[in-house]
Amino acid sequence: MVDGAKQKLAVAWSSGKDSAWALTKLLRDERYEVVALLTTLSEEDGSIGIHGTSRDVLHAQLAAIGLPLYEVSLPWPCPNEVYEQRLRDCAYLLMTNDITALAFGDLHLADVRQYREELFADSGLELLFPLWQRSTRELAGEMLAGGLQAVVCCVQHALLPASLLGRPYDADFLAELPEGVDPCGENGEFHTIVTAAPCMSVSLDLLPGEIRRDELHSWLEFQPAE
């Protein structure tokens, strides 16, 4: 990197509130030039991981953010060695395009951070965690006060009822969370799809669809309003 030049950076994009807030903070950081997003998608239907975010919603988010996307397509089920090789291949692609850092919206899960650091240890990428060790209660308040809007798209149904699907992520939602459920869902209790944030030029209007379930989770599908 040339002295005085901003470091080119990609942000891992889950479609949810934490990655949106990490992106927002990094766009405001004079040390970095955010040039791309990176996400993992299902080879089967193009949805995003545990969030279940549809490709149409993802494209609407990308249009509002105005950044290109590096896509890592994964089979389901995905063997760990396939996951790791495809992420390393993408890291190589980032480096060949002079992107030398990759940021994640992780908050407190040390094992997740360690796994990411080990996975990319030989890639040459610097890993950034701009939200690391923040109080999740304070962070939730900061995001809402800062203009972030999101809807609940997934719940772990042993901990939260499916009736919370589709709810806005707001003060009322936070007040209704049972004791022991993290305000940011850091332990996987729930996930969100962001519809407005300072990193987005417009807010999204999403239409709810069907509810899906498996042994652990319930999802509400969304599509952009026409």
Contacts in CASP RR format, 6 or more apart in sequence:
PFRMAT RR
TARGET T0000
AUTHOR 0000-0000-0000
METHOD contacts of the structure
MODEL  1
MVDGAKQKLAVAWSSGKDSAWALTKLLRDERYEVVALLTTLSEEDGSIGI
HGTSRDVLHAQLAAIGLPLYEVSLPWPCPNEVYEQRLRDCAYLLMTNDIT
ALAFGDLHLADVRQYREELFADSGLELLFPLWQRSTRELAGEMLAGGLQA
VVCCVQHALLPASLLGRPYDADFLAELPEGVDPCGENGEFHTIVTAAPCM
SVSLDLLPGEIRRDELHSWLEFQPAE
1 7 0 8 1.000
1 100 0 8 1.000
6 30 0 8 1.000
6 31 0 8 1.000
6 32 0 8 1.000
6 33 0 8 1.000
7 31 0 8 1.000
7 32 0 8 1.000
7 33 0 8 1.000
7 100 0 8 1.000
7 101 0 8 1.000
7 126 0 8 1.000
8 32 0 8 1.000
8 33 0 8 1.000
8 35 0 8 1.000
8 98 0 8 1.000
8 99 0 8 1.000
8 100 0 8 1.000
8 101 0 8 1.000
9 26 0 8 1.000
9 32 0 8 1.000
9 33 0 8 1.000
9 34 0 8 1.000
9 35 0 8 1.000
9 99 0 8 1.000
9 100 0 8 1.000
9 101 0 8 1.000
9 102 0 8 1.000
9 103 0 8 1.000
9 128 0 8 1.000
10 34 0 8 1.000
10 35 0 8 1.000
10 36 0 8 1.000
10 37 0 8 1.000
10 38 0 8 1.000
10 70 0 8 1.000
10 94 0 8 1.000
10 99 0 8 1.000
10 101 0 8 1.000
10 102 0 8 1.000
10 103 0 8 1.000
11 19 0 8 1.000
11 22 0 8 1.000
11 23 0 8 1.000
11 26 0 8 1.000
11 34 0 8 1.000
11 36 0 8 1.000
11 37 0 8 1.000
11 38 0 8 1.000
11 102 0 8 1.000
11 103 0 8 1.000
11 104 0 8 1.000
12 19 0 8 1.000
12 37 0 8 1.000
12 38 0 8 1.000
12 39 0 8 1.000
12 102 0 8 1.000
12 103 0 8 1.000
12 104 0 8 1.000
12 105 0 8 1.000
13 19 0 8 1.000
13 23 0 8 1.000
13 37 0 8 1.000
13 38 0 8 1.000
13 39 0 8 1.000
13 61 0 8 1.000
13 69 0 8 1.000
14 39 0 8 1.000
14 48 0 8 1.000
14 49 0 8 1.000
14 51 0 8 1.000
14 191 0 8 1.000
15 39 0 8 1.000
15 48 0 8 1.000
15 51 0 8 1.000
15 53 0 8 1.000
15 57 0 8 1.000
15 58 0 8 1.000
15 61 0 8 1.000
15 193 0 8 1.000
15 194 0 8 1.000
16 51 0 8 1.000
16 53 0 8 1.000
16 150 0 8 1.000
16 191 0 8 1.000
16 192 0 8 1.000
16 193 0 8 1.000
16 194 0 8 1.000
17 143 0 8 1.000
17 148 0 8 1.000
17 150 0 8 1.000
17 169 0 8 1.000
17 184 0 8 1.000
17 192 0 8 1.000
17 194 0 8 1.000
17 197 0 8 1.000
18 105 0 8 1.000
18 106 0 8 1.000
18 107 0 8 1.000
18 131 0 8 1.000
18 184 0 8 1.000
19 104 0 8 1.000
19 105 0 8 1.000
19 194 0 8 1.000
20 148 0 8 1.000
20 150 0 8 1.000
20 194 0 8 1.000
20 197 0 8 1.000
20 199 0 8 1.000
20 200 0 8 1.000
21 105 0 8 1.000
21 131 0 8 1.000
21 139 0 8 1.000
21 142 0 8 1.000
21 143 0 8 1.000
21 148 0 8 1.000
21 197 0 8 1.000
22 103 0 8 1.000
22 104 0 8 1.000
22 105 0 8 1.000
22 130 0 8 1.000
22 131 0 8 1.000
23 34 0 8 1.000
23 37 0 8 1.000
23 65 0 8 1.000
23 103 0 8 1.000
23 197 0 8 1.000
23 199 0 8 1.000
24 148 0 8 1.000
24 197 0 8 1.000
24 198 0 8 1.000
24 199 0 8 1.000
25 130 0 8 1.000
25 131 0 8 1.000
26 32 0 8 1.000
26 34 0 8 1.000
26 103 0 8 1.000
26 128 0 8 1.000
26 130 0 8 1.000
27 34 0 8 1.000
27 198 0 8 1.000
27 199 0 8 1.000
29 130 0 8 1.000
32 101 0 8 1.000
34 67 0 8 1.000
35 67 0 8 1.000
35 68 0 8 1.000
35 99 0 8 1.000
36 67 0 8 1.000
36 68 0 8 1.000
36 69 0 8 1.000
36 70 0 8 1.000
36 94 0 8 1.000
36 99 0 8 1.000
37 62 0 8 1.000
37 65 0 8 1.000
37 67 0 8 1.000
37 68 0 8 1.000
37 69 0 8 1.000
37 70 0 8 1.000
38 69 0 8 1.000
38 70 0 8 1.000
38 72 0 8 1.000
38 90 0 8 1.000
38 94 0 8 1.000
38 102 0 8 1.000
39 48 0 8 1.000
39 58 0 8 1.000
39 69 0 8 1.000
39 70 0 8 1.000
39 71 0 8 1.000
39 72 0 8 1.000
40 48 0 8 1.000
40 49 0 8 1.000
40 71 0 8 1.000
40 72 0 8 1.000
40 73 0 8 1.000
40 74 0 8 1.000
40 83 0 8 1.000
40 87 0 8 1.000
41 47 0 8 1.000
41 48 0 8 1.000
41 49 0 8 1.000
41 55 0 8 1.000
41 58 0 8 1.000
41 71 0 8 1.000
41 72 0 8 1.000
41 73 0 8 1.000
41 74 0 8 1.000
42 48 0 8 1.000
42 49 0 8 1.000
42 73 0 8 1.000
42 74 0 8 1.000
42 76 0 8 1.000
43 73 0 8 1.000
43 74 0 8 1.000
43 75 0 8 1.000
43 76 0 8 1.000
44 75 0 8 1.000
44 76 0 8 1.000
45 54 0 8 1.000
45 55 0 8 1.000
46 54 0 8 1.000
46 55 0 8 1.000
46 73 0 8 1.000
47 53 0 8 1.000
47 54 0 8 1.000
47 55 0 8 1.000
48 58 0 8 1.000
50 154 0 8 1.000
50 188 0 8 1.000
50 191 0 8 1.000
50 217 0 8 1.000
51 153 0 8 1.000
51 154 0 8 1.000
51 191 0 8 1.000
51 192 0 8 1.000
51 193 0 8 1.000
52 153 0 8 1.000
52 154 0 8 1.000
52 219 0 8 1.000
52 221 0 8 1.000
53 153 0 8 1.000
53 193 0 8 1.000
53 222 0 8 1.000
54 221 0 8 1.000
54 222 0 8 1.000
54 223 0 8 1.000
56 223 0 8 1.000
56 224 0 8 1.000
57 193 0 8 1.000
57 204 0 8 1.000
57 206 0 8 1.000
57 222 0 8 1.000
57 223 0 8 1.000
57 224 0 8 1.000
58 69 0 8 1.000
60 204 0 8 1.000
60 224 0 8 1.000
61 194 0 8 1.000
61 200 0 8 1.000
61 204 0 8 1.000
62 68 0 8 1.000
62 69 0 8 1.000
64 200 0 8 1.000
64 201 0 8 1.000
64 202 0 8 1.000
64 203 0 8 1.000
64 204 0 8 1.000
65 199 0 8 1.000
65 200 0 8 1.000
65 201 0 8 1.000
66 201 0 8 1.000
70 90 0 8 1.000
70 93 0 8 1.000
70 94 0 8 1.000
72 86 0 8 1.000
72 87 0 8 1.000
72 90 0 8 1.000
73 86 0 8 1.000
74 82 0 8 1.000
74 83 0 8 1.000
74 86 0 8 1.000
75 82 0 8 1.000
84 119 0 8 1.000
87 119 0 8 1.000
87 120 0 8 1.000
88 119 0 8 1.000
88 120 0 8 1.000
88 123 0 8 1.000
91 102 0 8 1.000
91 120 0 8 1.000
91 123 0 8 1.000
91 124 0 8 1.000
91 125 0 8 1.000
92 123 0 8 1.000
94 100 0 8 1.000
94 102 0 8 1.000
94 125 0 8 1.000
95 123 0 8 1.000
95 124 0 8 1.000
95 125 0 8 1.000
99 125 0 8 1.000
100 124 0 8 1.000
100 125 0 8 1.000
100 126 0 8 1.000
101 125 0 8 1.000
101 126 0 8 1.000
101 127 0 8 1.000
101 128 0 8 1.000
102 120 0 8 1.000
102 125 0 8 1.000
102 126 0 8 1.000
102 127 0 8 1.000
102 128 0 8 1.000
103 127 0 8 1.000
103 128 0 8 1.000
103 129 0 8 1.000
103 130 0 8 1.000
104 113 0 8 1.000
104 116 0 8 1.000
104 127 0 8 1.000
104 128 0 8 1.000
104 129 0 8 1.000
105 129 0 8 1.000
105 130 0 8 1.000
105 131 0 8 1.000
106 112 0 8 1.000
106 113 0 8 1.000
106 116 0 8 1.000
106 129 0 8 1.000
106 131 0 8 1.000
106 132 0 8 1.000
107 131 0 8 1.000
107 132 0 8 1.000
107 133 0 8 1.000
107 134 0 8 1.000
107 136 0 8 1.000
107 139 0 8 1.000
107 184 0 8 1.000
107 186 0 8 1.000
108 132 0 8 1.000
108 133 0 8 1.000
108 136 0 8 1.000
108 186 0 8 1.000
109 186 0 8 1.000
109 187 0 8 1.000
113 129 0 8 1.000
113 132 0 8 1.000
116 127 0 8 1.000
117 127 0 8 1.000
120 127 0 8 1.000
131 139 0 8 1.000
136 182 0 8 1.000
136 183 0 8 1.000
136 184 0 8 1.000
136 185 0 8 1.000
136 186 0 8 1.000
137 183 0 8 1.000
139 183 0 8 1.000
139 184 0 8 1.000
140 174 0 8 1.000
140 183 0 8 1.000
140 184 0 8 1.000
144 169 0 8 1.000
144 170 0 8 1.000
144 171 0 8 1.000
146 198 0 8 1.000
147 196 0 8 1.000
147 197 0 8 1.000
147 198 0 8 1.000
148 169 0 8 1.000
148 194 0 8 1.000
148 196 0 8 1.000
148 197 0 8 1.000
148 198 0 8 1.000
149 168 0 8 1.000
149 169 0 8 1.000
149 194 0 8 1.000
149 195 0 8 1.000
149 196 0 8 1.000
149 197 0 8 1.000
149 203 0 8 1.000
150 168 0 8 1.000
150 169 0 8 1.000
150 192 0 8 1.000
150 193 0 8 1.000
150 194 0 8 1.000
150 195 0 8 1.000
151 166 0 8 1.000
151 167 0 8 1.000
151 168 0 8 1.000
151 169 0 8 1.000
151 192 0 8 1.000
151 193 0 8 1.000
151 195 0 8 1.000
151 206 0 8 1.000
151 222 0 8 1.000
152 164 0 8 1.000
152 165 0 8 1.000
152 166 0 8 1.000
152 167 0 8 1.000
152 168 0 8 1.000
152 169 0 8 1.000
152 173 0 8 1.000
152 190 0 8 1.000
152 191 0 8 1.000
152 192 0 8 1.000
152 220 0 8 1.000
153 165 0 8 1.000
153 166 0 8 1.000
153 191 0 8 1.000
153 192 0 8 1.000
153 193 0 8 1.000
153 219 0 8 1.000
153 220 0 8 1.000
153 222 0 8 1.000
154 165 0 8 1.000
154 190 0 8 1.000
154 191 0 8 1.000
154 217 0 8 1.000
154 218 0 8 1.000
154 219 0 8 1.000
154 220 0 8 1.000
155 161 0 8 1.000
155 162 0 8 1.000
155 164 0 8 1.000
155 165 0 8 1.000
155 189 0 8 1.000
155 190 0 8 1.000
155 191 0 8 1.000
155 217 0 8 1.000
155 218 0 8 1.000
156 188 0 8 1.000
156 189 0 8 1.000
156 190 0 8 1.000
156 216 0 8 1.000
156 217 0 8 1.000
157 213 0 8 1.000
157 216 0 8 1.000
157 217 0 8 1.000
157 218 0 8 1.000
158 216 0 8 1.000
159 178 0 8 1.000
159 181 0 8 1.000
159 189 0 8 1.000
160 177 0 8 1.000
160 178 0 8 1.000
160 181 0 8 1.000
160 189 0 8 1.000
160 190 0 8 1.000
162 211 0 8 1.000
162 213 0 8 1.000
162 218 0 8 1.000
164 173 0 8 1.000
164 176 0 8 1.000
164 190 0 8 1.000
165 208 0 8 1.000
165 211 0 8 1.000
165 218 0 8 1.000
165 219 0 8 1.000
165 220 0 8 1.000
166 208 0 8 1.000
166 220 0 8 1.000
167 173 0 8 1.000
169 192 0 8 1.000
174 183 0 8 1.000
177 183 0 8 1.000
177 189 0 8 1.000
181 189 0 8 1.000
181 190 0 8 1.000
182 188 0 8 1.000
182 189 0 8 1.000
185 191 0 8 1.000
193 206 0 8 1.000
193 222 0 8 1.000
194 200 0 8 1.000
195 203 0 8 1.000
195 204 0 8 1.000
195 205 0 8 1.000
195 206 0 8 1.000
196 203 0 8 1.000
196 204 0 8 1.000
204 224 0 8 1.000
205 224 0 8 1.000
205 225 0 8 1.000
206 222 0 8 1.000
206 223 0 8 1.000
206 224 0 8 1.000
206 225 0 8 1.000
207 222 0 8 1.000
207 223 0 8 1.000
207 224 0 8 1.000
207 225 0 8 1.000
208 220 0 8 1.000
208 221 0 8 1.000
208 222 0 8 1.000
209 220 0 8 1.000
209 221 0 8 1.000
209 222 0 8 1.000
209 223 0 8 1.000
210 220 0 8 1.000
210 221 0 8 1.000
211 218 0 8 1.000
211 219 0 8 1.000
211 220 0 8 1.000
211 221 0 8 1.000
212 218 0 8 1.000
212 219 0 8 1.000
212 221 0 8 1.000
213 219 0 8 1.000
END
